[in-house]
């Protein structure tokens, strides 16, 4: 099964209407790891976007598949979530097309997709990311210089228990 088909299957099981109803330690952890990956990606492949909401079609190229026509995106009412999921699906389509930049960055969105799968979400306001009632500074932080975080399910489950 191709990366895009796997991604669509994965996105389709997320209950978008319930995001944010359950707070967990792993959600902030996943957000930090996404910020690290997004910052590193944007340094190498800048594009028109509002960091950390990467637009793959602006940073790499548009895939042959018209991602915006996928029905699964109609289930996502939040513009931030939709932007990230669209970019995730674009990246997966580019991986299927064997785009070298996409292949090198195939795990870029893994932390944020896991965040959504675990019922969490974040939003950006004035240089901060807000998640679970806390704020994370995104300006003037060298996120790309942070150590990578282990986002295995075992680690995330341990954080939440």
C-alpha distance (Angstrom), angle and dihedral (degrees) to the residues before:
residue distance angle dihedral
X1 . . .
X2 3.81 . .
X3 3.78 124.7 .
X4 3.81 93.0 -109.8
X5 3.81 93.3 52.2
X6 3.81 90.8 48.0
X7 3.81 90.3 49.1
X8 3.81 92.8 50.0
X9 3.80 89.9 49.9
X10 3.80 90.4 49.3
X11 3.81 94.3 48.0
X12 3.80 92.6 46.5
X13 3.82 93.3 64.6
X14 3.82 94.9 54.2
X15 3.80 113.3 103.8
X16 3.80 98.8 -136.8
X17 3.80 92.7 -174.9
X18 3.82 92.7 63.3
X19 3.80 101.9 49.0
X20 3.78 112.1 132.4
X21 3.80 96.4 20.2
X22 3.79 92.3 107.8
X23 3.79 122.9 45.8
X24 3.78 120.1 -154.7
X25 3.80 135.9 171.3
X26 3.80 90.4 -122.4
X27 3.80 90.9 63.9
X28 3.81 94.6 66.5
X29 3.80 89.4 42.2
X30 3.82 91.1 53.8
X31 3.80 90.7 46.5
X32 3.81 91.1 54.4
X33 3.78 91.8 50.2
X34 3.80 90.7 48.9
X35 3.82 89.9 51.2
X36 3.82 89.4 52.2
X37 3.79 93.1 50.4
X38 3.81 94.7 42.0
X39 3.81 92.8 50.1
X40 3.78 91.8 49.5
X41 3.81 91.9 47.2
X42 3.81 93.6 48.6
X43 3.81 92.1 50.8
X44 3.80 89.6 57.1
X45 3.82 97.8 34.4
X46 3.79 111.0 25.2
X47 3.74 117.0 -173.4
X48 3.76 139.8 162.0
X49 3.79 104.8 -71.1
X50 3.79 144.0 111.0
X51 3.82 103.1 -104.5
X52 2.96 128.3 -94.6
X53 3.80 88.0 24.1
X54 3.80 98.0 82.1
X55 3.78 119.6 -163.3
X56 3.80 105.2 -152.3
X57 3.81 92.8 -164.8
X58 3.83 88.7 58.9
X59 3.81 96.1 43.3
X60 3.80 101.6 41.0
X61 3.81 114.0 3.5
X62 3.78 139.5 -73.9
X63 3.79 115.3 -82.0
X64 3.80 120.3 -123.3
X65 3.81 88.7 -115.3
X66 3.81 112.7 81.9
X67 3.81 97.3 -126.3
X68 3.80 95.4 -178.3
X69 3.81 89.6 64.9
X70 3.81 93.1 61.1
X71 3.81 111.4 115.9
X72 3.80 92.6 -140.5
X73 3.82 90.0 72.8
X74 3.82 90.8 62.3
X75 3.81 89.0 68.5
X76 3.82 91.6 62.5
X77 3.81 111.4 83.0
X78 3.80 99.2 176.4
X79 3.82 114.4 85.9
X80 3.83 93.6 -146.5
X81 3.80 92.5 51.4
X82 3.80 91.3 44.9
X83 3.82 91.8 50.9
X84 3.80 92.8 51.6
X85 3.79 94.2 44.3
X86 3.81 91.3 47.0
X87 3.80 89.8 52.2
X88 3.81 90.8 46.4
X89 3.80 90.3 52.6
X90 3.82 91.3 45.6
X91 3.79 89.8 52.2
X92 3.81 91.2 50.0
X93 3.82 91.1 49.3
X94 3.81 89.5 50.9
X95 3.81 90.0 49.6
X96 3.81 88.4 54.6
X97 3.82 87.1 51.0
X98 3.83 87.8 52.0
X99 3.79 94.4 -120.0
X100 3.84 104.1 175.9
X101 3.83 95.1 -140.0
X102 3.80 91.2 49.6
X103 3.81 91.1 47.6
X104 3.82 90.3 51.8
X105 3.82 90.6 50.9
X106 3.81 101.3 38.0
X107 3.82 93.0 130.1
X108 3.81 95.4 48.3
X109 3.81 95.9 110.5
X110 3.81 98.4 33.4
X111 3.83 94.7 103.8
X112 3.81 94.3 50.5
X113 3.81 93.8 44.7
X114 3.81 89.4 50.6
X115 3.80 87.9 48.4
X116 3.81 90.3 55.8
X117 3.81 91.4 44.1
X118 3.81 88.7 55.0
X119 3.79 91.6 51.4
X120 3.79 98.2 -103.7
X121 3.77 134.5 123.4
X122 3.78 140.0 173.9
X123 3.77 137.2 -155.5
X124 3.79 135.7 -159.4
X125 3.80 127.9 -123.5
X126 3.80 129.4 166.0
X127 3.80 99.2 -27.0
X128 3.80 96.2 -36.9
X129 3.78 136.7 96.4
X130 3.79 113.7 -142.2
X131 3.78 119.3 -151.1
X132 3.81 129.9 159.4
X133 3.78 93.0 -9.0
X134 3.81 92.5 -53.9
X135 3.76 131.1 102.6
X136 3.78 128.9 -135.5
X137 3.80 119.4 -160.3
X138 3.78 111.9 -126.3
X139 3.78 99.7 173.8
X140 3.81 119.2 83.2
X141 3.82 92.9 8.0
X142 3.79 119.2 120.2
X143 3.80 93.1 -138.6
X144 3.79 91.7 166.4
X145 3.82 89.8 60.7
X146 3.81 93.0 55.9
X147 3.80 118.8 105.5
X148 3.82 113.5 -98.8
X149 3.80 113.8 -101.2
X150 3.79 123.6 -131.8
X151 3.81 104.9 -115.4
X152 3.79 97.3 178.5
X153 3.79 114.6 139.6
X154 3.80 89.6 -114.5
X155 3.81 92.1 57.2
X156 3.80 93.0 44.2
X157 3.81 92.2 48.5
X158 3.83 90.2 49.5
X159 3.81 90.3 52.4
X160 3.79 90.9 52.0
X161 3.81 95.9 46.8
